[in-house]
Amino acid sequence: MRITAKETRAGKASPTAPWSRCTGWTPRLVAAALALGVSLAFAPAASPIPAAGRPVPRLSNPTKTGSTLVNRFFVLLQRKDRAGLRRLLSPAFQVQRADGSSAGRSQYLANLATINKFALTKPKATQAGAALVVRYLAEVEGVVNGKPYTPGPAPRLSVFVWNGTRWLLAAHANFNPLGG
């Protein structure tokens, strides 16, 4: 950091930092900004142990855990269990559907799809820290956005995050099979 000398009212030179030449930046403000930066660097989001408590589990079989979580999601959706879905969905949850529609958590919970039956196959999951990514095929019969839905086995992608207590579904995407 470069320090320069500045004349004071008494005519004596005093050292000043570059930020003091900027309007509004005082040493106290700079100290507060530095303290904020340091505190953010050590915030729970940056920690391998989330604020709520337990460290991220190191899964010996991510596919087994991922399959269980995805199945729970589909069962809750089939039952239209909004309370259960509220507990499972991350506050940051987003869905992207094959028809181009999308929704955040509150929109999704307000307009749940109707699932008459489903079958999940070919799961594969990977874990990196607090993220668990699951890809699989889902064959679903139901109604989405008021339209009948039976595309055959469609590729899906679900992303779960560890919140210190449990896995939460942060993102879900549906890809209809390509025709042709």
C-alpha positions in Angstrom: 0.0 0.0 0.0 1.3 3.4 -0.9 1.3 6.1 1.8 1.7 9.8 0.9 2.3 12.9 3.0 -0.5 15.5 3.3 -0.3 19.0 4.8 -2.5 19.5 7.8 -4.0 22.8 9.0 -1.1 23.1 11.5 1.3 23.0 8.6 2.8 19.7 9.5 2.9 16.8 7.2 0.9 13.6 8.1 0.8 10.3 6.3 -2.4 9.5 4.4 -3.5 6.4 2.7 -4.7 6.4 -0.9 -8.3 5.7 0.1 -8.4 9.0 2.1 -8.2 10.9 -1.2 -11.5 9.3 -2.3 -14.7 11.1 -1.2 -16.4 9.3 1.7 -13.6 6.8 2.5 -12.3 7.3 6.0 -9.9 5.1 7.9 -12.8 4.0 10.0 -14.9 3.0 7.0 -11.9 1.2 5.5 -11.4 -0.7 8.7 -15.1 -1.6 8.8 -14.9 -2.8 5.2 -11.8 -4.9 5.9 -13.5 -6.4 9.0 -16.5 -7.3 6.9 -14.3 -8.9 4.3 -12.5 -11.0 6.9 -15.7 -12.0 8.5 -17.2 -13.1 5.2 -14.1 -15.1 4.4 -14.7 -17.1 7.5 -18.5 -17.2 7.3 -20.4 -20.5 7.6 -21.0 -20.7 3.8 -17.3 -20.9 3.3 -16.9 -23.5 6.0 -17.0 -27.3 5.5 -19.1 -27.3 8.6 -22.4 -25.4 7.9 -23.7 -23.1 10.6 -26.5 -25.5 11.6 -24.0 -28.1 12.8 -22.8 -31.4 11.4 -20.0 -31.7 8.8 -20.9 -32.7 5.3 -21.2 -36.5 5.2 -18.6 -38.2 2.9 -20.8 -40.6 1.1 -19.3 -44.0 0.3 -22.1 -44.6 -2.2 -23.5 -41.2 -3.5 -25.7 -43.0 -6.0 -27.6 -44.9 -3.2 -28.1 -41.7 -1.2 -29.0 -39.7 -4.3 -31.6 -42.4 -5.4 -33.2 -42.3 -2.0 -33.4 -38.5 -2.0 -34.8 -38.4 -5.6 -37.4 -41.1 -4.8 -38.5 -39.1 -1.7 -38.9 -36.0 -3.8 -41.1 -37.9 -6.3 -43.2 -39.5 -3.5 -43.8 -36.1 -1.8 -44.7 -34.6 -5.2 -47.1 -37.5 -6.0 -48.8 -37.1 -2.7 -48.8 -33.3 -3.1 -47.3 -33.1 0.3 -46.4 -29.3 0.4 -45.2 -29.4 4.0 -42.8 -32.3 3.2 -41.7 -30.5 0.0 -41.1 -27.3 1.9 -38.7 -29.2 4.2 -36.9 -30.9 1.3 -36.6 -27.9 -1.0 -33.7 -25.4 -0.5 -34.7 -21.7 -0.2 -32.7 -21.3 -3.4 -34.6 -24.1 -5.2 -35.2 -23.7 -9.0 -36.8 -26.0 -11.5 -36.3 -26.0 -15.2 -38.8 -28.0 -17.2 -38.5 -29.5 -20.7 -41.3 -27.3 -22.0 -39.2 -24.2 -21.2 -41.1 -23.2 -18.1 -39.3 -22.7 -14.8 -40.1 -21.7 -11.2 -38.5 -20.8 -7.9 -39.4 -22.5 -4.6 -42.6 -20.5 -3.8 -44.0 -20.6 -7.4 -43.2 -24.4 -7.6 -45.0 -25.1 -4.3 -48.0 -23.1 -5.4 -48.4 -25.0 -8.7 -47.4 -28.6 -8.1 -47.5 -31.1 -11.0 -49.9 -34.0 -10.7 -48.1 -37.4 -10.8 -50.3 -40.5 -11.2 -47.4 -42.9 -11.4 -43.6 -42.8 -11.8 -40.6 -45.0 -12.2 -37.0 -43.9 -11.7 -34.1 -45.8 -13.5 -30.4 -45.6 -14.2 -29.4 -43.3 -11.3 -25.8 -42.0 -11.1 -24.7 -39.6 -8.5 -21.5 -37.7 -7.7 -20.5 -35.7 -4.6 -18.2 -32.8 -4.2 -18.2 -31.3 -0.7 -21.7 -30.2 0.2 -23.1 -30.8 -3.3 -24.7 -34.1 -4.4 -25.6 -34.2 -8.1 -28.0 -37.0 -9.3 -28.8 -37.8 -12.9 -31.4 -40.5 -13.8 -34.3 -41.4 -16.1 -37.9 -40.7 -14.9 -41.0 -42.2 -16.5 -43.9 -40.2 -15.3 -47.6 -40.1 -16.1 -49.3 -37.0 -14.9 -50.2 -33.4 -15.6 -47.7 -30.5 -15.7 -48.9 -26.9 -16.1 -52.4 -28.1 -17.0 -51.1 -30.4 -19.8 -51.0 -34.2 -19.8 -47.5 -35.5 -19.4 -46.2 -38.9 -20.6 -43.0 -38.5 -22.5 -41.5 -41.9 -21.8 -38.2 -42.2 -19.8 -36.9 -38.6 -19.7 -33.5 -37.6 -18.4 -33.5 -35.7 -15.2 -30.9 -33.9 -13.1 -31.4 -33.1 -9.4 -28.9 -31.2 -7.2 -28.9 -31.5 -3.4 -26.9 -29.4 -1.0 -26.0 -30.2 2.6 -27.3 -27.6 5.1 -25.6 -28.9 8.2 -28.6 -31.1 9.2 -29.8 -32.7 6.0 -29.7 -32.8 2.2 -31.9 -30.1 0.5 -33.0 -30.1 -3.1 -31.6 -27.0 -4.7 -32.2 -27.6 -8.4 -34.2 -30.0 -10.6 -34.2 -30.2 -14.4 -36.3 -32.3 -16.8 -35.1 -33.0 -20.3 -37.6 -34.7 -22.7 -36.0 -37.4 -24.9 -35.0 -36.2 -28.3 -37.2 -37.4 -31.1 -36.2 -38.2 -34.6 
